[in-house]
């Protein structure tokens, strides 16, 4: 049976061979690209104008475990945080799966961040609940507001 040191040396040798092969193939590809650019009279400025001259990173970078912009495997939310754990300082946007620190909380409003319970969140919640209870099609913002006022008054 091979030892760990032997396996690691084999891995290094194979990695070097793969790198050399990749380098040789990339030289061939670059030559093909240059030939095609010459054939069609294209320049690097033409590529940049078409949006092809800049290297944009797509997907996950090589060797990463999660998407770009993540740290220690945690994916950053694109939404602003709405709730904060007072003990750890961890935040949650209120979307997707709730974290363990708020999952079983009977009243999540205790964890609300100042300003997170502003008009927008309250208006969205009221309008959505009213439209479902009345069975009406989306009547627009004014209709939903009016219906919400009526149900609150009743």
Backbone as a chain_set.jsonl record, in Angstrom:
{"seq": "XXXXXXXXXXXXXXXXXXXXXXXXXXXXXXXXXXXXXXXXXXXXXXXXXXXXXXXXXXXXXXXXXXXXXXXXXXXXXXXXXXXXXXXXXXXXXXXXXXXXXXXXXXXXXXXXXXXXXXXXXXXXXXXXXXXXXXXXXXXXXXXXXXXXXXXXXX", "coords": {"N": [[0.847, -1.174, 0.0], [0.495, 2.251, -0.753], [2.239, 5.011, 0.671], [1.383, 8.075, 2.392], [3.104, 10.142, 1.67], [4.102, 9.197, -0.778], [1.776, 9.174, -2.335], [1.176, 11.915, -2.326], [3.381, 12.899, -3.747], [2.914, 11.732, -6.22], [0.551, 13.037, -6.886], [1.498, 15.664, -7.149], [3.224, 15.353, -9.367], [1.376, 14.594, -11.356], [-0.206, 16.895, -11.381], [1.623, 18.783, -12.317], [2.052, 17.75, -14.906], [-0.531, 18.051, -15.961], [-0.748, 20.841, -15.911], [1.255, 21.542, -17.747], [0.218, 20.395, -20.086], [-2.163, 21.852, -20.324], [-1.078, 24.382, -20.769], [0.227, 23.985, -23.248], [-2.011, 23.432, -24.872], [-3.42, 25.828, -24.605], [-1.764, 27.592, -25.948], [-2.1, 26.701, -28.568], [-4.832, 27.286, -28.901], [-4.842, 30.075, -28.643], [-3.367, 30.717, -30.918], [-5.17, 29.882, -32.884], [-7.278, 31.665, -32.401], [-6.035, 34.097, -32.988], [-5.553, 33.717, -35.707], [-8.172, 33.61, -36.697], [-9.022, 36.179, -36.007], [-7.36, 37.695, -37.653], [-8.276, 36.786, -40.126], [-10.892, 37.801, -40.231], [-10.422, 40.445, -39.811], [-10.459, 41.587, -37.261], [-9.904, 43.407, -34.181], [-8.498, 43.839, -30.855], [-9.866, 45.941, -29.785], [-12.312, 45.751, -31.083], [-13.276, 43.472, -29.845], [-13.519, 44.369, -27.212], [-15.467, 46.326, -27.576], [-17.625, 44.757, -28.216], [-18.084, 43.666, -25.803], [-16.524, 41.567, -25.111], [-13.91, 41.863, -24.49], [-13.279, 42.362, -21.866], [-12.569, 40.588, -18.934], [-14.884, 38.864, -17.323], [-15.854, 37.463, -14.312], [-17.447, 34.468, -14.086], [-19.787, 32.457, -12.435], [-18.539, 30.188, -9.951], [-15.327, 30.865, -8.583], [-12.283, 29.097, -9.392], [-11.564, 26.473, -7.168], [-13.06, 27.398, -5.057], [-15.517, 26.942, -2.476], [-18.026, 27.911, -2.302], [-20.126, 30.458, -3.746], [-18.715, 33.416, -5.36], [-17.723, 36.091, -3.264], [-18.442, 35.002, -0.928], [-17.757, 34.044, 2.433], [-15.993, 31.858, 4.374], [-17.742, 29.827, 3.646], [-20.284, 30.86, 3.972], [-23.007, 32.337, 2.398], [-23.48, 35.577, 1.241], [-26.25, 37.696, 1.72], [-28.3, 39.408, -0.645], [-30.228, 41.076, 0.062], [-31.235, 43.672, 2.345], [-30.529, 43.416, 5.863], [-33.066, 42.441, 8.169], [-33.596, 41.417, 10.639], [-31.794, 40.994, 13.725], [-29.571, 39.129, 15.72], [-29.219, 39.596, 19.098], [-27.217, 38.484, 20.676], [-25.107, 37.219, 19.131], [-24.888, 38.954, 16.992], [-25.483, 38.268, 14.449], [-27.243, 38.506, 11.335], [-30.41, 38.511, 9.559], [-32.356, 38.503, 6.621], [-35.035, 38.016, 6.519], [-36.032, 36.528, 4.558], [-36.052, 33.387, 2.859], [-34.754, 30.436, 4.454], [-35.144, 30.489, 7.969], [-32.606, 31.369, 10.362], [-31.105, 29.428, 13.062], [-31.163, 30.84, 15.496], [-33.483, 32.365, 15.447], [-35.462, 30.791, 14.597], [-37.341, 29.339, 16.23], [-38.562, 31.344, 17.627], [-41.242, 32.865, 19.324], [-42.153, 35.476, 18.964], [-41.025, 37.363, 16.544], [-40.621, 40.049, 16.248], [-39.133, 41.097, 18.267], [-36.534, 40.845, 17.507], [-36.245, 42.619, 15.443], [-34.487, 44.969, 13.451], [-33.763, 48.388, 14.049], [-35.732, 50.552, 12.179], [-36.232, 48.635, 10.272], [-38.804, 47.819, 10.408], [-40.265, 49.614, 9.041], [-42.45, 51.647, 6.902], [-42.529, 50.352, 4.352], [-42.256, 47.524, 4.726], [-44.468, 47.012, 6.368], [-46.587, 47.9, 4.777], [-46.429, 46.223, 2.563], [-46.982, 43.751, 3.764], [-49.629, 44.115, 4.746], [-51.078, 44.71, 2.385], [-50.766, 42.364, 0.931], [-52.044, 40.481, 2.572], [-54.664, 41.444, 2.604], [-55.484, 41.329, -0.088], [-55.576, 38.604, -0.436], [-57.525, 37.816, 1.365], [-59.845, 39.116, 0.543], [-60.231, 38.122, -1.93], [-60.107, 39.516, -4.235], [-58.834, 40.596, -7.392], [-55.581, 41.943, -8.013], [-55.948, 45.136, -7.181], [-54.484, 47.347, -7.371], [-52.285, 49.743, -5.754], [-53.674, 51.792, -4.34], [-56.242, 50.747, -4.035], [-55.697, 48.482, -2.46], [-54.684, 49.71, -0.179], [-56.927, 51.134, 0.67], [-58.694, 49.02, 1.216], [-57.28, 47.83, 3.262], [-57.405, 49.779, 5.244], [-60.149, 49.76, 5.75], [-60.518, 47.157, 6.758], [-58.951, 47.332, 9.042], [-60.337, 49.208, 10.503], [-62.64, 47.873, 11.092]], "CA": [[0.0, 0.0, 0.0], [1.287, 3.468, -0.89], [2.223, 5.902, 1.824], [0.851, 9.411, 2.123], [4.14, 10.911, 0.957], [4.14, 8.707, -2.152], [0.575, 9.657, -3.015], [1.319, 13.355, -2.542], [4.349, 13.139, -4.831], [2.222, 11.384, -7.46], [-0.384, 14.127, -7.168], [2.29, 16.799, -7.653], [3.677, 15.037, -10.729], [0.221, 14.658, -12.245], [-0.614, 18.294, -11.489], [2.572, 19.436, -13.231], [1.763, 17.282, -16.263], [-1.783, 18.676, -16.386], [-0.45, 22.252, -16.174], [2.005, 21.613, -19.004], [-0.725, 20.094, -21.162], [-3.052, 23.011, -20.44], [-0.284, 25.463, -21.377], [0.402, 23.68, -24.677], [-3.294, 23.584, -25.55], [-3.798, 27.241, -24.654], [-0.967, 28.208, -27.016], [-2.769, 26.356, -29.823], [-6.099, 28.018, -28.96], [-4.516, 31.48, -28.908], [-2.981, 30.8, -32.329], [-6.406, 29.785, -33.663], [-8.018, 32.913, -32.229], [-5.344, 35.139, -33.767], [-5.778, 33.458, -37.126], [-9.549, 34.007, -37.001], [-9.092, 37.639, -35.939], [-6.735, 38.189, -38.884], [-9.149, 36.439, -41.244], [-12.051, 38.685, -40.238], [-9.983, 41.822, -39.624], [-10.868, 42.038, -35.938], [-8.874, 43.849, -33.244], [-8.927, 43.71, -29.464], [-10.854, 47.003, -29.562], [-13.595, 45.196, -31.518], [-13.719, 42.548, -28.796], [-13.943, 45.172, -26.063], [-16.722, 46.979, -27.941], [-18.667, 43.724, -28.183], [-18.189, 43.169, -24.435], [-15.743, 40.349, -24.968], [-12.522, 42.18, -24.161], [-13.084, 42.366, -20.427], [-12.756, 39.273, -18.325], [-15.864, 38.856, -16.25], [-15.849, 36.188, -13.623], [-18.763, 33.839, -14.076], [-19.882, 31.281, -11.579], [-17.629, 30.113, -8.818], [-13.919, 30.855, -8.95], [-11.697, 27.775, -9.186], [-11.105, 26.174, -5.826], [-13.936, 27.904, -4.0], [-16.556, 26.002, -2.083], [-19.296, 28.58, -2.509], [-20.069, 31.494, -4.762], [-17.822, 34.53, -5.103], [-18.279, 36.999, -2.285], [-18.771, 34.298, 0.292], [-16.646, 33.935, 3.359], [-16.134, 30.692, 5.238], [-18.871, 29.011, 3.22], [-21.573, 31.537, 4.166], [-23.359, 33.151, 1.247], [-23.998, 36.873, 1.656], [-27.562, 38.018, 1.194], [-28.371, 40.628, -1.43], [-31.264, 41.887, 0.676], [-30.778, 44.27, 3.598], [-30.97, 42.633, 7.017], [-34.272, 42.908, 8.84], [-33.528, 40.925, 12.005], [-30.434, 40.842, 14.256], [-29.446, 38.383, 16.965], [-28.498, 40.464, 20.027], [-26.074, 37.802, 21.273], [-24.0, 37.021, 18.192], [-24.819, 40.025, 15.995], [-25.83, 37.718, 13.138], [-28.437, 39.133, 10.766], [-31.237, 37.73, 8.633], [-33.177, 39.409, 5.823], [-36.442, 37.683, 6.638], [-36.369, 35.674, 3.421], [-35.435, 32.062, 2.839], [-34.847, 29.641, 5.675], [-34.717, 31.26, 9.132], [-31.485, 30.785, 11.1], [-31.473, 28.731, 14.298], [-31.397, 31.766, 16.611], [-34.803, 32.988, 15.364], [-36.368, 29.795, 14.045], [-38.419, 28.956, 17.145], [-38.986, 32.506, 18.41], [-42.688, 33.095, 19.2], [-42.376, 36.844, 18.496], [-39.81, 37.788, 15.855], [-40.48, 41.503, 16.272], [-38.11, 41.415, 19.259], [-35.257, 40.837, 16.821], [-36.239, 43.583, 14.343], [-33.485, 46.034, 13.463], [-34.414, 49.696, 13.987], [-35.995, 51.01, 10.812], [-36.624, 47.532, 9.401], [-40.251, 47.654, 10.457], [-40.804, 50.839, 8.458], [-43.67, 51.613, 6.088], [-42.512, 49.419, 3.223], [-42.548, 46.169, 5.166], [-45.838, 46.939, 6.872], [-47.521, 48.071, 3.667], [-46.429, 45.002, 1.76], [-47.659, 42.696, 4.506], [-51.062, 44.39, 4.789], [-51.656, 44.618, 1.044], [-50.795, 40.967, 0.525], [-53.059, 39.746, 3.321], [-55.987, 41.928, 2.211], [-55.846, 40.827, -1.413], [-55.901, 37.188, -0.34], [-58.757, 37.592, 2.117], [-61.009, 39.595, -0.192], [-60.365, 37.357, -3.156], [-60.09, 40.426, -5.377], [-57.592, 40.66, -8.153], [-54.78, 43.083, -7.596], [-56.655, 46.356, -7.536], [-53.531, 48.452, -7.348], [-51.878, 50.155, -4.414], [-54.695, 52.576, -3.643], [-57.327, 49.845, -3.668], [-55.236, 47.65, -1.355], [-54.6, 50.574, 1.0], [-58.295, 51.425, 1.084], [-59.212, 47.801, 1.797], [-56.576, 47.611, 4.526], [-57.971, 50.731, 6.211], [-61.486, 49.293, 6.118], [-60.408, 45.972, 7.622], [-58.38, 47.762, 10.319], [-61.376, 49.958, 11.214], [-63.71, 46.953, 11.491]], "C": [[0.894, 1.239, 0.0], [1.168, 4.326, 0.362], [1.666, 7.26, 1.4], [1.853, 10.241, 1.323], [4.221, 10.485, -0.513], [2.937, 9.217, -2.944], [0.669, 11.153, -3.298], [2.298, 13.667, -3.657], [3.73, 12.78, -6.187], [1.253, 12.49, -7.862], [0.362, 15.319, -7.743], [2.749, 16.568, -9.089], [2.522, 15.141, -11.725], [-0.255, 16.1, -12.441], [0.318, 19.05, -12.431], [2.307, 19.034, -14.683], [0.498, 17.937, -16.801], [-1.554, 20.15, -16.718], [0.299, 22.432, -17.487], [1.083, 21.381, -20.195], [-1.675, 21.265, -21.399], [-2.321, 24.169, -21.123], [-0.104, 25.226, -22.874], [-0.896, 23.881, -25.452], [-3.712, 25.046, -25.638], [-2.996, 27.983, -25.717], [-1.62, 27.933, -28.368], [-4.061, 27.154, -29.983], [-5.849, 29.488, -29.278], [-4.121, 31.668, -30.374], [-4.22, 30.74, -33.229], [-7.208, 31.092, -33.581], [-7.371, 34.025, -33.043], [-5.575, 34.95, -35.256], [-7.185, 33.899, -37.526], [-9.7, 35.53, -36.962], [-8.484, 38.262, -37.189], [-7.644, 37.956, -40.089], [-10.327, 37.407, -41.365], [-11.691, 40.15, -40.007], [-10.409, 42.409, -38.285], [-9.667, 42.467, -35.102], [-9.384, 43.639, -31.825], [-9.939, 44.798, -29.115], [-12.243, 46.528, -29.99], [-14.156, 44.242, -30.462], [-14.234, 43.312, -27.586], [-15.282, 45.845, -26.346], [-17.888, 45.994, -27.881], [-18.848, 43.155, -26.776], [-17.397, 41.91, -24.198], [-14.306, 40.612, -24.532], [-12.252, 42.182, -22.68], [-13.358, 40.983, -19.895], [-13.719, 39.401, -17.167], [-15.863, 37.474, -15.628], [-17.271, 35.653, -13.572], [-18.722, 32.629, -13.165], [-18.895, 31.337, -10.438], [-16.192, 30.157, -9.301], [-13.327, 29.484, -8.668], [-11.221, 27.61, -7.75], [-12.011, 26.689, -4.719], [-15.004, 26.876, -3.7], [-17.935, 26.588, -2.277], [-19.104, 29.687, -3.52], [-19.101, 32.59, -4.365], [-18.491, 35.475, -4.126], [-18.673, 36.303, -0.999], [-17.535, 34.179, 1.159], [-16.93, 32.773, 4.288], [-17.377, 29.878, 4.914], [-20.218, 29.668, 3.386], [-21.836, 32.448, 2.976], [-23.965, 34.455, 1.747], [-25.334, 37.121, 0.969], [-27.507, 39.314, 0.398], [-29.433, 41.568, -0.875], [-30.737, 42.499, 1.972], [-31.291, 43.463, 4.784], [-32.171, 43.274, 7.703], [-34.255, 42.526, 10.32], [-32.069, 40.785, 12.431], [-30.501, 40.08, 15.573], [-28.649, 39.243, 17.945], [-27.261, 39.803, 20.637], [-24.879, 37.716, 20.328], [-23.835, 38.161, 17.2], [-25.147, 39.546, 14.594], [-27.127, 38.36, 12.652], [-29.144, 38.184, 9.824], [-32.169, 38.688, 7.926], [-34.674, 39.151, 5.975], [-36.914, 36.817, 5.488], [-35.597, 34.375, 3.54], [-35.575, 31.4, 4.212], [-34.36, 30.449, 6.878], [-33.553, 30.584, 9.85], [-31.954, 30.227, 12.449], [-31.828, 29.69, 15.427], [-32.775, 32.419, 16.578], [-35.883, 31.988, 14.964], [-37.568, 29.515, 14.949], [-38.924, 30.122, 17.995], [-40.486, 32.731, 18.227], [-43.003, 34.483, 18.656], [-41.087, 37.369, 17.874], [-39.603, 39.292, 15.891], [-39.443, 41.953, 17.292], [-36.746, 41.561, 18.587], [-35.161, 41.861, 15.691], [-35.149, 44.623, 14.529], [-34.228, 47.353, 13.359], [-34.558, 50.136, 12.547], [-36.429, 49.898, 9.883], [-38.121, 47.335, 9.385], [-40.958, 48.872, 9.891], [-41.998, 50.596, 7.575], [-43.652, 50.511, 5.038], [-42.872, 48.005, 3.646], [-43.979, 46.02, 5.627], [-46.836, 47.035, 5.73], [-47.577, 46.806, 2.835], [-47.197, 43.903, 2.467], [-49.159, 42.886, 4.518], [-51.69, 44.175, 3.424], [-51.766, 43.166, 0.613], [-51.901, 40.223, 1.264], [-54.462, 40.174, 2.909], [-56.391, 41.335, 0.873], [-56.198, 39.343, -1.352], [-57.225, 36.977, 0.371], [-59.982, 38.05, 1.346], [-61.238, 38.811, -1.467], [-60.341, 38.231, -4.392], [-58.77, 40.301, -6.11], [-56.84, 41.886, -7.701], [-55.427, 44.363, -8.097], [-55.728, 47.549, -7.564], [-53.262, 48.874, -5.914], [-52.99, 50.889, -3.676], [-55.848, 51.693, -3.204], [-56.942, 48.975, -2.482], [-55.143, 48.466, -0.076], [-55.99, 50.84, 1.556], [-58.888, 50.202, 1.793], [-58.558, 47.52, 3.153], [-57.11, 48.543, 5.6], [-59.338, 50.269, 6.681], [-61.41, 48.116, 7.064], [-59.833, 46.337, 8.967], [-59.425, 48.467, 11.154], [-62.443, 49.007, 11.757], [-63.382, 46.135, 12.699]], "O": [[1.925, 1.27, 0.673], [0.128, 4.358, 1.019], [1.504, 7.546, 0.214], [1.471, 10.96, 0.399], [4.39, 11.329, -1.393], [3.076, 9.64, -4.092], [0.289, 11.61, -4.376], [2.077, 14.597, -4.433], [3.993, 13.449, -7.186], [1.149, 12.836, -9.039], [-0.087, 15.921, -8.718], [2.675, 17.468, -9.926], [2.675, 15.709, -12.806], [-0.66, 16.479, -13.54], [-0.132, 19.858, -13.244], [2.335, 19.876, -15.58], [0.452, 18.335, -17.965], [-2.104, 20.657, -17.696], [0.018, 23.356, -18.25], [1.163, 22.093, -21.196], [-1.956, 21.623, -22.543], [-2.898, 24.857, -21.965], [-0.261, 26.146, -23.677], [-0.89, 24.432, -26.553], [-4.296, 25.462, -26.638], [-3.512, 28.92, -26.327], [-1.689, 28.821, -29.218], [-4.357, 27.644, -31.073], [-6.562, 30.081, -30.088], [-4.496, 32.661, -30.998], [-4.305, 31.466, -34.22], [-7.749, 31.559, -34.584], [-8.059, 34.801, -33.706], [-5.772, 35.922, -35.985], [-7.366, 34.5, -38.585], [-10.416, 36.106, -37.78], [-9.016, 39.233, -37.728], [-7.767, 38.815, -40.962], [-10.713, 37.787, -42.47], [-12.575, 41.008, -40.009], [-10.688, 43.604, -38.191], [-8.558, 41.965, -35.283], [-10.55, 43.303, -31.615], [-10.782, 44.597, -28.241], [-13.238, 46.858, -29.345], [-15.363, 44.211, -30.218], [-15.257, 42.952, -27.003], [-16.136, 45.928, -25.463], [-19.007, 46.369, -27.532], [-19.671, 42.264, -26.571], [-17.581, 41.248, -23.177], [-13.568, 39.673, -24.235], [-11.104, 42.019, -22.265], [-14.269, 40.292, -20.353], [-13.387, 39.99, -16.139], [-15.871, 36.456, -16.321], [-18.181, 36.315, -13.073], [-17.745, 31.88, -13.135], [-18.471, 32.412, -10.016], [-15.866, 29.553, -10.322], [-13.819, 28.773, -7.792], [-10.564, 28.489, -7.192], [-11.745, 26.434, -3.545], [-15.355, 26.051, -4.543], [-18.913, 25.851, -2.403], [-18.021, 29.832, -4.088], [-18.708, 32.7, -3.204], [-19.711, 35.638, -4.161], [-19.183, 36.94, -0.077], [-16.407, 34.21, 0.666], [-17.987, 32.713, 4.917], [-17.996, 29.302, 5.809], [-21.225, 29.09, 2.977], [-20.975, 33.242, 2.594], [-24.867, 34.439, 2.586], [-25.52, 36.799, -0.204], [-26.745, 40.219, 0.738], [-29.527, 42.722, -1.293], [-29.881, 41.907, 2.629], [-32.377, 42.888, 4.716], [-32.269, 44.498, 7.799], [-34.83, 43.226, 11.154], [-31.204, 40.492, 11.606], [-31.354, 40.338, 16.422], [-27.505, 39.59, 17.652], [-26.347, 40.503, 21.072], [-23.767, 38.099, 20.692], [-22.76, 38.325, 16.622], [-25.096, 40.329, 13.646], [-27.996, 38.713, 13.449], [-28.576, 37.198, 9.353], [-32.719, 39.593, 8.553], [-35.488, 39.992, 5.594], [-38.077, 36.414, 5.45], [-34.597, 34.298, 4.254], [-36.424, 31.783, 5.017], [-33.28, 31.037, 6.825], [-33.514, 29.357, 9.939], [-33.057, 30.522, 12.909], [-32.706, 29.388, 16.236], [-33.204, 32.979, 17.587], [-37.073, 32.302, 14.99], [-38.699, 29.461, 14.467], [-39.637, 29.909, 18.976], [-40.961, 32.783, 17.093], [-44.005, 34.662, 17.964], [-40.166, 37.771, 18.585], [-38.507, 39.765, 15.592], [-38.926, 43.067, 17.2], [-35.901, 42.323, 19.056], [-34.119, 41.969, 15.044], [-34.919, 45.101, 15.64], [-35.23, 47.435, 12.649], [-33.595, 50.094, 11.781], [-36.947, 50.175, 8.801], [-38.659, 46.745, 8.448], [-42.114, 49.134, 10.22], [-42.507, 49.478, 7.498], [-44.649, 49.812, 4.853], [-43.696, 47.353, 3.005], [-44.637, 45.026, 5.32], [-47.835, 46.316, 5.723], [-48.657, 46.364, 2.443], [-47.983, 43.193, 1.838], [-49.9, 41.924, 4.32], [-52.729, 43.523, 3.318], [-52.757, 42.777, -0.007], [-52.619, 39.425, 0.663], [-55.366, 39.339, 2.868], [-57.525, 40.884, 0.715], [-57.028, 38.872, -2.131], [-57.975, 36.063, 0.026], [-61.05, 37.45, 1.47], [-62.336, 38.839, -2.023], [-60.536, 37.73, -5.499], [-57.739, 39.951, -5.534], [-57.413, 42.774, -7.07], [-55.446, 44.634, -9.298], [-56.185, 48.673, -7.769], [-53.925, 48.42, -4.982], [-53.22, 50.627, -2.495], [-56.379, 51.872, -2.108], [-57.76, 48.747, -1.591], [-55.485, 47.972, 0.998], [-56.206, 50.779, 2.767], [-59.511, 50.334, 2.847], [-59.211, 47.031, 4.075], [-57.253, 48.136, 6.753], [-59.659, 50.37, 7.865], [-62.139, 48.061, 8.055], [-60.189, 45.71, 9.965], [-59.419, 48.351, 12.38], [-63.08, 49.302, 12.768], [-64.198, 45.323, 13.136]]}, "num_chains": 1, "name": "protein.A"}
